[in-house]
Amino acid sequence: MLPDHAGRGHAAYAAEFSSALADPARGTPSLVAGPNGKAAVRRYNVYRNNVTVSLVDALAAIYPAVRRITGETFFRAMARFHVRETPPSSPLLFEYGRAFPAFIERYEHAQAMPWLADTARVERAWLDAYHAADAEPLSPGALAGVPPERLADLAFTPHPATRIVRSRYAAATIFAANRTMDPVGRIEAAEAEDALVTRPDADVVVRRLPLGGAAFLTRLAEGEPLGAAVAAVQALHAGFDLPLNLAGMIEAGALTAIRIGEPS
């Protein structure tokens, strides 16, 4: 075990070594030296460039639809600015880039694509759903044995992979159209969409939610009883279709269990 002063020395070295990795405008840290005490500017710059390229590559792997939309050159330039602004906080590369959608939203050269940030949010939700814990989705017949008078008291457990992305734009459609190499047809990007992202089995599912579906599923995921959730959503959306929404969520595997709570 290192003595305390040695540990502090290593911590100081690590902090100074890493502090300039994402910022090419900063010089080589003074504590960094090459073999036999020689200057290490060139070696450090090579390492710094390799770190940046690795993080840009990680963003490219996480956000392939965004990369296809913008093109490789635009994407890598935008990603480099993000890397300089937001260094990683986890050794796991798939955890990197959570702040990228927010960065895109304020990135000057992406302002002509106001739907791009929400498309990135769908992509991030896709990756998080992919890495979420496994769970058995709720069976389509699970509600059959519930007495009709107790349906309003049902509480649902969301699948660990379930995510909701709400957008003022057609982010789910844009995402789906750009996750393949097929030609992209005309998309009405200004049409608002709410996306359900989950993974009932091996494959991640992304689907558009019907009217009121995002608010309804959010309430169910928070443990609100079915009756109260329906009443709240119907107050917001007069055309809310309960059978359509509930059946779609069960079919997608967004829920895993039910319990009957106290009568309301």
Buried (B, 14 or more C-beta within 10 A) or exposed (E): EEEEEEEEEEEEEEEEBEEBBBBEEEEBBEEBBEEEEEEBEEBBBEBBEEBBEEBBEBBBBBBBBBBBBBEEEBBBBBBBEBBBEBBBEEEEBEBBBBEBBBBBBEBEEBEEBBBBBBBBBBBBBBBBBBEBEEBEBBEEEBBEEBEEEEBBBBBBBBBBBBBBBBBEBBBBBBBBBBBEEEEEEEBEBEEEBBBBBBBBEEEBBBBBBBBBBBBBBBBBBEEBBBBBBBBBBBEEBEEBBBEEBBEBBBBBBBBBBBEBBEEE
